[in-house]
């Protein structure tokens, strides 16, 4: 029976492999022979999935989701059913500290910092909003004084817009 593989490993020839897994973003690689037709539509019908992109060339699917509404296990189960694979082995989601990917450790640091910012501003600001505001101010400075670094003001505005759209606006 195919099982869900650990990061970067194939459990067996029919396993779904986790390429990366951070809350809200999951990339899975499907084994050769797994059906990918209609996969993104099936995922996007799930409550809590914001979008899915299937790449037949790399046999991977990138899923953006709300971790408060849907779990990676539910997403993986839907993929397994749709791609004609057997259901993956259940995972408790717990990882030992030495097995955690670097992205998870970095995310923990930023989540802690974000919680501190939220507490100190009584919930009015978060780290994403502060970063977006900083990028807007940076771009305004470059517009007024000319470039001071290799980051152009257009790039800074684009990054600020993306951060606000993806993180700040969704919370409101």
Legacy VTK file of the C-alpha trace (Angstrom):
# vtk DataFile Version 3.0
C-alpha trace
ASCII
DATASET POLYDATA
POINTS 172 float
0.000 0.000 0.000
1.513 3.396 -0.980
2.256 5.679 1.928
2.972 9.346 2.388
6.729 9.755 2.229
8.882 11.897 4.526
10.395 15.108 3.176
12.437 14.348 0.076
12.086 10.541 0.318
9.984 8.049 -1.621
8.377 5.487 0.692
7.767 3.194 -2.272
7.000 3.451 -5.984
3.386 4.561 -5.376
3.956 7.099 -2.610
3.100 10.763 -2.577
6.248 12.681 -1.621
6.284 15.895 0.444
8.507 18.463 -1.275
7.802 21.119 1.351
5.254 21.662 4.075
4.763 24.936 5.913
1.423 26.052 7.344
-0.646 27.420 4.480
1.617 26.090 1.706
2.126 22.473 0.739
3.954 21.017 -2.264
3.546 17.335 -3.014
5.151 15.230 -5.741
3.128 12.424 -7.273
4.724 9.180 -8.426
4.918 8.347 -12.126
1.644 6.962 -13.403
-0.558 8.920 -10.980
-3.382 10.770 -12.722
-3.188 14.565 -12.601
-6.190 15.443 -14.789
-8.689 17.578 -12.872
-6.522 17.505 -9.752
-6.458 21.288 -9.200
-10.239 21.510 -9.576
-10.742 18.738 -7.027
-8.439 20.489 -4.559
-9.987 23.926 -5.071
-13.417 22.488 -4.220
-12.109 21.689 -0.739
-13.127 24.090 2.022
-10.035 26.046 3.039
-7.992 25.529 -0.130
-7.222 28.909 -1.728
-5.534 27.608 -4.847
-3.673 24.718 -6.409
-1.231 24.518 -9.297
-0.405 21.202 -10.968
2.842 20.828 -12.905
2.846 17.731 -15.121
6.506 18.293 -15.952
7.676 18.005 -12.326
4.686 15.867 -11.264
4.118 18.232 -8.351
1.142 20.115 -7.025
1.444 23.332 -4.990
-1.464 23.987 -2.653
-2.149 27.249 -0.786
-4.603 26.662 2.036
-5.945 27.965 5.336
-4.443 25.714 8.034
-7.333 26.528 10.380
-9.826 24.965 7.941
-7.999 22.052 6.331
-4.989 19.892 7.219
-2.185 18.599 4.987
-3.441 15.071 5.724
-6.905 15.911 4.333
-5.337 17.508 1.267
-3.084 14.499 0.719
-6.021 12.112 1.133
-7.975 14.027 -1.539
-4.994 13.882 -3.901
-4.529 10.158 -3.280
-8.197 9.477 -4.040
-8.217 11.673 -7.141
-4.906 10.411 -8.554
-5.950 6.764 -8.223
-3.489 6.051 -5.429
-4.307 4.219 -2.275
-4.908 6.434 0.732
-1.656 7.488 2.385
-0.719 6.153 5.772
-2.024 8.355 8.587
0.440 10.830 10.001
0.144 12.444 13.399
1.851 15.542 11.985
4.381 15.591 14.809
8.025 15.848 13.909
11.010 15.343 16.083
13.151 18.445 16.441
16.004 16.914 14.426
13.598 16.032 11.556
12.070 19.507 11.163
12.905 21.337 7.980
14.713 24.637 8.175
11.603 26.402 6.890
9.646 25.193 9.928
12.266 26.534 12.327
12.367 29.901 10.545
8.577 30.032 10.566
8.544 29.390 14.333
10.917 32.334 14.891
8.779 34.681 12.806
5.544 33.461 14.409
7.007 34.227 17.841
8.158 37.660 16.688
4.747 38.308 15.109
3.025 37.412 18.399
5.261 39.877 20.256
4.476 42.648 17.771
0.759 41.886 18.114
0.904 42.018 21.907
2.931 45.237 21.996
0.533 46.994 19.581
-2.570 45.510 21.220
-3.426 43.613 18.050
-3.380 46.669 15.767
-0.293 45.623 13.800
1.431 42.437 12.802
4.838 41.656 11.360
3.517 41.503 7.794
1.980 44.966 8.064
5.178 46.394 9.558
7.272 44.885 6.777
4.878 46.122 4.093
4.888 49.609 5.635
8.685 49.588 5.780
8.876 48.657 2.102
6.436 51.445 1.198
8.534 53.958 3.160
11.710 52.635 1.524
10.193 53.063 -1.937
9.016 56.609 -1.084
12.523 57.501 0.078
14.014 56.193 -3.154
11.485 58.146 -5.183
12.368 61.374 -3.362
16.151 60.992 -3.022
17.106 58.595 -5.763
18.249 54.987 -5.432
20.384 54.171 -2.403
20.643 50.400 -2.905
20.072 47.822 -5.594
16.423 47.319 -4.497
14.417 49.599 -6.758
11.392 51.460 -5.498
9.163 49.561 -7.936
10.329 46.249 -6.491
9.807 47.485 -2.932
6.250 48.594 -3.772
5.557 45.277 -5.488
6.777 43.317 -2.454
4.765 45.517 -0.074
1.643 45.025 -2.181
2.145 41.258 -2.260
2.701 41.040 1.485
-0.369 43.130 2.235
-2.526 41.225 -0.268
-1.437 37.765 0.866
-1.196 38.327 4.621
-2.600 41.642 5.819
-5.805 41.830 3.781
-6.774 38.189 4.396
-6.841 38.699 8.171
-9.284 41.581 7.896
LINES 1 173
172 0 1 2 3 4 5 6 7 8 9 10 11 12 13 14 15 16 17 18 19 20 21 22 23 24 25 26 27 28 29 30 31 32 33 34 35 36 37 38 39 40 41 42 43 44 45 46 47 48 49 50 51 52 53 54 55 56 57 58 59 60 61 62 63 64 65 66 67 68 69 70 71 72 73 74 75 76 77 78 79 80 81 82 83 84 85 86 87 88 89 90 91 92 93 94 95 96 97 98 99 100 101 102 103 104 105 106 107 108 109 110 111 112 113 114 115 116 117 118 119 120 121 122 123 124 125 126 127 128 129 130 131 132 133 134 135 136 137 138 139 140 141 142 143 144 145 146 147 148 149 150 151 152 153 154 155 156 157 158 159 160 161 162 163 164 165 166 167 168 169 170 171
